[in-house]
């Protein structure tokens, strides 16, 4: 079920911050893959605003990661994030990234 939160909940902001620390750990492929899985699983709970402003940017960046396992995980989990954003955002921002890897 898609949530439509207009502001970032403090709980989700803290959770997102912790997951983003994993996503930005350039020393660990496993941490980045775990972050992808967590972000995609929590995307609907984070809400549209957070997904469009933060989560989708992270997923797009990880789709271009130098490590193949990270890129693969990002693309495999991309659609879950796409469900949490508006159709307009999906078409303009996320669809071109996803199509690049088809």
Order of alpha helices (4+ residues) and beta strands (2+ residues): alpha-alpha-alpha-alpha-alpha
